[in-house]
Amino acid sequence: MSRVLRGLAMKMDSGSGLAEGASPLSFAIAETAAEAVAMVAEAVRLRRLRLAYHPVVLAGKPGRIGFHEGLMRVLDPGGRVIPAREFMHAVEAHELGREIDCAALAMGLDALARHPLLRLSVNMSARSVGWPRWMKLLNAGLARHPGIGDRLILEIAEASVMTVPELLAGMIAELRPKGVSFALDGFGAGAFALRHFRELSFDILKLDAQYSRNIQIQADNQVLMAAYLAIARQFDMLTVAQGVEQAPEADWLAQLGVDCLQGYHFGAPKLIPDGLEPESAPPGARPPTG
């Protein structure tokens, strides 16, 4: 068992917060979480990791892809693909979450190096800011391939940003001269303090999927989306409406002035999108053991 997995198992055994006499449902939930962590840790150790590419299209020209979002996937022992949403909540706060961020970054940099026309956003947790191995991977990739930073977008979820906004502001200031862009993911889903837009200066604002849903008939979503677009324009951010699943939603969002659209209406995430070779985790994505 790896050092990461041993540590997580001990925390779940001793620090789960389940009091004596807790309900069977509480124990079942904890056991399921522990099994998910063990499965992910094993996948990381064996490098059963892939990036799935989800297109982000231009709202005014939906046939043209602006960039892809690289979504982390792990493969279970049977080869089934498991999306990050099924396990990240259980691992993000732990060291294993940092190892997953390192793997995603290594695979993203490798894809950018091999495909000079690719522009890619790579998801990361704000907790990885300052993580030595993650920073080493990033700086080595940027140094090895001059200009690659111009095609790299680091995407951070709204809730994650709020954990360490001061550290994140420093990283943005350090990496922006190297061409790296930054996207705030899922804006509107949590309690993001609007004042942070002054210090963090994101390049891309990705609006939570709930505001795209049936926007053509939902007056509340129309008003909120318009307000978010006004904020984005004030702070010079490109906007992406997430979760677009119907043509009427896409049409309404484009007319409103959203810059880009993302959702199953334009295609599902693919492990091997058109024009790219099969992806696998490079040696740099392998976590330390011991």
C-alpha positions as CSV (number, residue, x, y, z in Angstrom):
1,M,0.0,0.0,0.0
2,S,1.4,3.4,-0.9
3,R,2.3,6.1,1.7
4,V,-0.6,8.3,0.4
5,L,-3.1,5.5,0.7
6,R,-1.9,4.4,4.2
7,G,-2.2,7.9,5.4
8,L,-5.7,8.3,4.0
9,A,-6.9,5.0,5.4
10,M,-5.6,5.9,8.9
11,K,-7.4,9.2,8.7
12,M,-10.7,7.6,7.7
13,D,-10.4,4.9,10.4
14,S,-9.5,7.3,13.2
15,G,-10.9,10.7,12.1
16,S,-14.1,10.0,10.3
17,G,-16.1,11.7,12.9
18,L,-18.5,8.8,13.3
19,A,-19.6,8.5,16.9
20,E,-20.3,5.2,18.6
21,G,-23.8,4.2,17.7
22,A,-23.9,6.1,14.5
23,S,-26.5,5.0,11.9
24,P,-25.7,2.1,9.5
25,L,-26.1,4.7,6.7
26,S,-23.3,6.8,8.1
27,F,-21.0,3.8,8.2
28,A,-22.0,2.8,4.7
29,I,-21.2,6.3,3.3
30,A,-17.8,6.3,5.1
31,E,-17.0,2.8,3.8
32,T,-17.9,3.8,0.2
33,A,-15.7,6.9,0.5
34,A,-12.8,4.8,1.7
35,E,-13.3,2.4,-1.2
36,A,-13.3,5.3,-3.6
37,V,-10.1,6.7,-2.2
38,A,-8.4,3.2,-2.3
39,M,-9.5,2.8,-6.0
40,V,-8.2,6.2,-7.0
41,A,-4.9,5.7,-5.1
42,E,-4.3,2.4,-6.9
43,A,-5.1,4.0,-10.2
44,V,-2.6,6.8,-9.6
45,R,0.0,4.3,-8.5
46,L,-0.4,2.2,-11.6
47,R,-0.9,5.3,-13.8
48,R,-4.4,4.2,-15.0
49,L,-5.2,7.9,-15.7
50,R,-6.4,9.7,-18.8
51,L,-7.5,13.1,-19.9
52,A,-10.9,13.5,-21.5
53,Y,-11.1,16.5,-23.9
54,H,-14.3,18.5,-23.8
55,P,-14.7,21.2,-26.4
56,V,-15.4,24.9,-25.6
57,V,-16.9,26.5,-28.8
58,L,-17.2,30.1,-29.9
59,A,-20.8,31.2,-29.3
60,G,-21.0,33.1,-32.6
61,K,-19.4,30.3,-34.5
62,P,-20.3,27.1,-32.7
63,G,-18.5,25.0,-35.3
64,R,-15.2,26.4,-34.2
65,I,-13.5,25.2,-31.0
66,G,-11.8,27.9,-28.9
67,F,-10.1,25.5,-26.6
68,H,-10.6,22.1,-24.9
69,E,-11.0,21.4,-21.2
70,G,-8.9,18.5,-20.0
71,L,-11.0,16.4,-17.6
72,M,-9.3,13.9,-15.4
73,R,-10.5,10.3,-15.7
74,V,-9.3,7.2,-13.8
75,L,-9.7,3.6,-15.1
76,D,-10.9,1.0,-12.6
77,P,-9.3,-2.5,-12.7
78,G,-11.9,-3.5,-15.4
79,G,-11.0,-0.6,-17.6
80,R,-14.1,1.4,-17.0
81,V,-13.8,5.2,-17.2
82,I,-14.6,7.0,-13.9
83,P,-15.0,10.8,-14.1
84,A,-13.4,13.1,-11.6
85,R,-16.8,14.2,-10.2
86,E,-17.2,10.7,-8.7
87,F,-14.1,10.9,-6.5
88,M,-12.5,14.4,-6.3
89,H,-14.7,15.4,-3.3
90,A,-13.2,12.5,-1.3
91,V,-9.6,13.2,-2.2
92,E,-9.2,16.9,-2.9
93,A,-8.2,17.9,0.6
94,H,-5.6,15.1,0.9
95,E,-2.2,14.5,-0.6
96,L,-3.8,12.2,-3.1
97,G,-5.6,15.3,-4.5
98,R,-2.2,16.9,-5.1
99,E,-0.9,13.8,-6.9
100,I,-4.0,13.9,-9.2
101,D,-3.3,17.5,-10.0
102,C,0.3,16.7,-10.8
103,A,-0.8,13.9,-13.1
104,A,-3.3,16.1,-14.9
105,L,-0.7,18.8,-15.4
106,A,1.9,16.4,-16.7
107,M,-0.6,14.9,-19.2
108,G,-1.8,18.4,-20.2
109,L,1.7,19.7,-20.8
110,D,2.6,16.6,-22.8
111,A,-0.5,17.0,-25.0
112,L,0.3,20.7,-25.6
113,A,3.9,19.8,-26.5
114,R,2.8,17.2,-29.0
115,H,0.0,19.2,-30.6
116,P,1.0,22.7,-31.4
117,L,-2.5,23.8,-32.4
118,L,-4.1,22.6,-29.2
119,R,-5.2,25.1,-26.5
120,L,-6.1,23.3,-23.3
121,S,-7.4,24.1,-19.8
122,V,-6.2,21.9,-17.0
123,N,-8.1,21.6,-13.8
124,M,-6.3,22.1,-10.5
125,S,-7.1,22.7,-6.9
126,A,-6.0,25.9,-5.3
127,R,-4.5,23.7,-2.6
128,S,-1.8,22.8,-5.1
129,V,-0.5,26.3,-5.2
130,G,3.0,26.1,-3.8
131,W,3.0,22.3,-3.8
132,P,6.6,21.7,-4.7
133,R,6.2,18.8,-7.1
134,W,3.3,20.5,-9.0
135,M,5.3,23.8,-9.3
136,K,8.4,21.8,-10.5
137,L,6.4,20.1,-13.2
138,L,4.9,23.3,-14.4
139,N,8.1,25.3,-14.5
140,A,10.0,22.4,-16.1
141,G,7.3,22.1,-18.8
142,L,7.3,25.9,-19.5
143,A,11.1,25.9,-19.7
144,R,11.3,22.8,-21.9
145,H,8.8,24.1,-24.5
146,P,9.0,27.9,-25.0
147,G,5.7,29.5,-25.8
148,I,3.6,26.5,-24.5
149,G,2.3,28.8,-21.7
150,D,0.4,30.8,-24.3
151,R,-1.8,27.7,-24.9
152,L,-2.2,26.6,-21.2
153,I,-5.2,27.6,-19.1
154,L,-5.2,26.7,-15.4
155,E,-8.8,26.2,-14.3
156,I,-9.8,26.4,-10.6
157,A,-13.2,25.8,-9.1
158,E,-14.9,28.7,-7.3
159,A,-15.0,26.9,-4.0
160,S,-11.4,25.9,-4.2
161,V,-10.3,29.5,-5.0
162,M,-11.9,30.7,-1.7
163,T,-9.6,28.4,0.4
164,V,-6.3,30.3,-0.4
165,P,-7.1,33.5,-2.4
166,E,-3.9,35.3,-1.3
167,L,-1.6,32.5,-2.4
168,L,-3.5,32.2,-5.7
169,A,-3.1,35.9,-6.4
170,G,0.7,35.5,-6.1
171,M,0.8,32.5,-8.4
172,I,-1.3,34.3,-11.1
173,A,1.1,37.3,-10.9
174,E,4.1,35.0,-11.2
175,L,2.8,32.9,-14.2
176,R,1.0,35.5,-16.3
177,P,4.3,36.9,-17.8
178,K,4.9,33.3,-19.0
179,G,1.7,33.4,-21.0
180,V,-0.4,31.2,-18.7
181,S,-4.1,32.1,-18.5
182,F,-6.5,31.4,-15.6
183,A,-10.1,30.4,-15.5
184,L,-12.6,30.6,-12.6
185,D,-14.8,27.5,-12.9
186,G,-18.4,27.2,-11.9
187,F,-18.9,30.8,-11.0
188,G,-22.3,31.4,-9.3
189,A,-22.4,28.0,-7.6
190,G,-20.9,29.1,-4.3
191,A,-20.0,32.0,-2.1
192,F,-17.3,33.7,-4.1
193,A,-16.5,37.2,-2.8
194,L,-16.8,39.6,-5.7
195,R,-14.0,41.8,-4.2
196,H,-11.5,39.0,-5.2
197,F,-11.9,39.9,-8.8
198,R,-9.8,42.9,-8.1
199,E,-6.9,40.9,-6.7
200,L,-7.1,37.7,-8.7
201,S,-7.7,39.0,-12.2
202,F,-8.9,35.8,-13.9
203,D,-8.8,35.7,-17.7
204,I,-11.9,33.5,-18.2
205,L,-15.1,33.3,-16.2
206,K,-16.9,30.0,-16.6
207,L,-20.5,30.3,-15.5
208,D,-22.1,27.5,-13.6
209,A,-24.3,25.2,-15.6
210,Q,-27.5,25.9,-13.6
211,Y,-27.7,29.3,-15.2
212,S,-27.7,27.9,-18.8
213,R,-30.4,25.4,-18.0
214,N,-33.6,26.4,-19.9
215,I,-32.5,30.0,-19.9
216,Q,-34.7,30.7,-22.9
217,I,-37.7,30.3,-20.7
218,Q,-36.3,31.0,-17.2
219,A,-36.5,34.7,-16.4
220,D,-34.4,34.4,-13.3
221,N,-31.6,32.8,-15.2
222,Q,-31.7,35.4,-17.8
223,V,-31.4,38.3,-15.3
224,L,-28.5,36.5,-13.4
225,M,-26.6,35.6,-16.5
226,A,-26.9,39.2,-17.8
227,A,-25.5,40.4,-14.4
228,Y,-22.6,38.0,-14.5
229,L,-21.7,39.1,-18.1
230,A,-21.6,42.7,-16.8
231,I,-19.2,41.7,-14.1
232,A,-17.0,39.8,-16.7
233,R,-16.9,42.8,-19.0
234,Q,-15.9,45.1,-16.1
235,F,-13.0,42.9,-15.3
236,D,-12.1,42.1,-18.9
237,M,-12.8,38.3,-18.6
238,L,-13.9,36.1,-21.5
239,T,-17.1,34.2,-20.6
240,V,-18.0,30.6,-21.0
241,A,-21.6,29.3,-20.3
242,Q,-21.3,25.7,-19.1
243,G,-23.9,22.9,-19.3
244,V,-25.4,23.9,-22.6
245,E,-27.5,20.9,-23.7
246,Q,-30.1,22.4,-26.1
247,A,-30.1,24.5,-29.2
248,P,-32.5,27.1,-27.8
249,E,-30.2,27.5,-24.8
250,A,-27.2,28.0,-27.1
251,D,-29.1,30.5,-29.3
252,W,-30.3,32.6,-26.3
253,L,-26.8,32.7,-24.7
254,A,-25.2,33.7,-28.0
255,Q,-27.7,36.6,-28.4
256,L,-27.1,37.7,-24.8
257,G,-23.4,38.1,-25.6
258,V,-21.7,35.1,-24.0
259,D,-18.3,34.5,-25.6
260,C,-18.1,30.7,-25.5
261,L,-20.3,27.7,-24.9
262,Q,-19.6,24.3,-23.4
263,G,-21.9,21.3,-22.9
264,Y,-23.2,18.1,-24.4
265,H,-25.0,20.0,-27.1
266,F,-21.6,20.4,-28.7
267,G,-20.2,17.0,-27.8
268,A,-19.3,14.8,-24.9
269,P,-15.8,14.6,-23.4
270,K,-13.6,12.2,-25.5
271,L,-10.5,10.4,-24.5
272,I,-9.3,10.6,-28.2
273,P,-10.8,13.7,-29.8
274,D,-10.4,14.3,-33.5
275,G,-6.8,15.1,-34.5
276,L,-5.2,13.9,-31.3
277,E,-3.4,10.6,-30.6
278,P,-4.4,8.4,-27.7
279,E,-3.4,10.0,-24.4
280,S,-1.6,8.2,-21.6
281,A,0.1,9.4,-18.4
282,P,3.8,10.3,-19.0
283,P,6.5,9.2,-16.6
284,G,6.3,12.5,-14.8
285,A,2.7,11.8,-13.7
286,R,3.8,8.9,-11.5
287,P,3.6,9.7,-7.8
288,P,6.4,8.9,-5.3
289,T,6.0,5.7,-3.3
290,G,7.5,4.7,0.0
